[in-house]
Amino acid sequence: MIADNQSCTWNEFFETVRTYYPRLRVTHVPEKISYAGARILDVLYPLVGQSNPYPSGAVSCWNLSLPVKPGSFRQVCGFDLQFPSIHDGIPAVLDDSISFYWLPSNLDLM
């Protein structure tokens, strides 16, 4: 959790990340198409004995619009965040070597 004093959309989040990590590529796929594709993968992956790294539930959650109430992280978890907004937190946690160390968590086990 890098910020919670300011709500932002996924588009704002990725635009801020792209400012500090220009090699980031984001592909926008319409919700219905991405959900249908993920449902197909839900069926196909078990046929080959593997778990789906792109489950349809993740697509549903990704498309939710859930604004964060400022200060809610402190109320729920009981500690302050180091950075008040994504504009402060993202540049503080990114560096030039991120592409060599980071993998999306849903692909770690593959």
C-alpha positions in Angstrom: 0.0 0.0 0.0 1.7 3.2 -1.1 -1.0 5.8 -0.6 -4.4 6.3 0.7 -5.1 10.0 1.3 -6.2 10.5 -2.3 -8.4 8.2 -4.4 -7.3 7.5 -7.9 -8.5 5.4 -10.9 -6.4 2.6 -12.4 -5.8 4.9 -15.4 -4.3 7.6 -13.1 -2.3 4.9 -11.3 -0.7 3.5 -14.4 -0.1 7.0 -15.9 1.8 7.9 -12.8 3.8 4.7 -13.0 4.5 5.2 -16.7 6.0 8.7 -15.8 8.7 7.0 -13.7 8.9 3.7 -15.6 8.5 4.5 -19.3 8.9 0.9 -20.4 5.5 0.0 -18.9 3.0 -1.0 -21.5 -0.7 -1.1 -20.6 -3.3 -2.6 -23.0 -6.9 -1.5 -22.6 -9.3 -4.3 -23.5 -13.1 -3.8 -23.2 -14.5 -5.3 -20.1 -16.8 -7.8 -21.8 -14.1 -9.1 -24.1 -11.6 -9.5 -21.3 -14.1 -11.2 -19.1 -15.1 -13.6 -21.9 -11.4 -14.4 -22.6 -10.7 -15.0 -19.0 -13.7 -17.4 -18.7 -12.4 -19.3 -21.7 -9.0 -19.6 -19.9 -10.8 -20.7 -16.8 -12.0 -23.7 -18.8 -8.8 -24.4 -20.8 -6.1 -24.2 -18.1 -7.6 -27.1 -16.0 -7.7 -29.3 -19.1 -3.9 -29.2 -19.2 -3.5 -29.5 -15.4 -2.5 -25.9 -14.7 -4.1 -23.1 -12.7 -5.2 -20.1 -14.6 -2.9 -17.1 -14.0 -5.7 -14.7 -15.4 -8.9 -15.8 -13.6 -12.2 -14.3 -14.5 -12.7 -13.2 -10.9 -9.6 -10.9 -11.3 -11.1 -9.3 -14.3 -14.3 -8.6 -12.4 -12.5 -7.1 -9.5 -10.2 -5.1 -11.8 -13.2 -3.3 -13.3 -14.8 -2.3 -10.0 -14.8 1.3 -9.0 -14.1 1.4 -5.3 -12.9 4.8 -4.1 -10.7 4.8 -0.9 -11.9 7.0 1.9 -8.9 9.2 3.0 -7.3 7.8 6.2 -9.1 4.5 6.1 -5.9 2.4 6.1 -4.9 4.0 9.4 -8.3 3.3 10.9 -8.4 -0.3 9.7 -4.7 -1.3 10.3 -3.7 1.2 12.9 -0.5 2.7 11.4 0.3 5.6 9.2 1.4 5.3 5.6 4.8 6.6 4.5 3.4 8.4 1.5 0.2 10.4 1.3 -0.6 9.9 -2.4 0.5 7.8 -5.4 2.3 10.9 -6.8 4.6 10.7 -3.8 4.7 6.9 -3.2 5.3 5.6 -6.7 8.5 7.5 -7.4 9.8 6.6 -4.0 9.4 2.8 -4.6 10.4 2.5 -8.2 13.9 2.4 -9.5 15.6 1.6 -12.9 16.1 -2.0 -12.0 12.5 -2.9 -11.4 12.3 -4.8 -14.7 15.0 -7.2 -13.5 13.4 -8.1 -10.1 9.6 -7.8 -10.4 7.2 -10.4 -11.7 3.5 -10.1 -11.5 2.4 -12.1 -8.4 0.0 -14.2 -10.4 2.9 -15.6 -12.5 5.4 -16.3 -9.7 4.5 -20.0 -9.5 4.6 -20.7 -13.2 
